[in-house]
Amino acid sequence: MSKLVVTAVSPGSSVQDGGRFGAQRYGLTPSGAVDSLALAAANGLLGNAPFAAAIEVGPLNSVFTARGGAVRVALTGAMRPAEVAGQTVALNETITLAEGEA
């Protein structure tokens, strides 16, 4: 089974989904992704449910590595530099990381 391994993560990064609604009257916030449109766009590019969990990357660099086979990922949201194996990754497109690729 292929998986995406977090090799290095920047502060402010977390796993987020669409949040939980309906309990605000009890003092619970809905939480969820800061940029819900970017979350839905990334999931749409990958064929997932719109608000499935994803990694929300903080303001500094993070590194992820494919293990156990290839892993397909998408980068959406704020413009930021990103690369895989020295090649620039375009925003709002998918890319497949080969086994061991970061």
N, C-alpha and C positions, 0 to 999 in steps of 0.2 A: 504494500500500500504506500503510495507516495504521500509525502507530507512537506509542509513548509516549516523549516526550522528557524527560529529567531536566533541569529548569531550575535547580533548587537542591536540594542534598541535605545532610542533617544527618550529623554524625559518627556512626559506628556503623551506617550503612545499607550494605546490600550485596545482591547477587543471590545467592539461596540456593535449593537444591532439597532433596530428601529425603536426600542424603548418599550416601556410598559405604561399603558394608559388606563384610566378608570379608577385609580386609587388616590388621586390628588386630594380628595375630601378627607383622607386619613393622614395627610401630611407627607405622602410619598411623591417624589418628583418622577416624571416619566423617564428621565435619563435618556440614554440612546446616543447615537452619533451626533457630533456637533454639526456636521454637514450632511443632513439626511438625503439631500438630492445627490450628492456625490456617492453616498452609500448605495442608493437605489441604482445609480448609473453603473457603478462597478459591478453590482450583482447582475444587472441586466446584460452587461457585456459578457459575463461568465455563464449566463443561463440559470442563475439562482433566483430564489424568491427575492423580491425587492428589498426587504429589510433583514435578510439573513446576516448573521454575524460576519464582521470583517475586521481587519486590523486598521485602526485609525492611527496614523503615524504623526508623531509630534514634530516640533519645528527643526530638530536637528537630524543628522543622518542616522539611518537604521540599516542593518544588513540582514537579509533573509537568504537561506540556502535550501535548495531542493534536495530531498533525501528519499531514497526508495523508489526513484523514478521521476519522470517529468512532472512539473506542477505549472498549471496555467494560472496567471494572475492578471489583474487589471489595476492601473493607476488612474485615479480620478481626483477631483477636488482642486485645491489651490495649485498654481503653477510652482513647480519645484524641480530641481535637477534630479534625475534618476538614471541609473545605468545598470545594465546586466552584461557581464563579461566585457566591460569596456565600451559597450555600445549604448548610446542614449536611448532611453525608453520614452516613447511618445505618450502624452496624456490622453486619456479617453480611448485607449486601445488595449487589447489583450496581448500578452506575450507569454511564451512557454519557457520556463526555466528547465534546462536539462539537468539530469542527475548531477549533483555536486556544484551546480552553477549558483553563483551569488550575484 
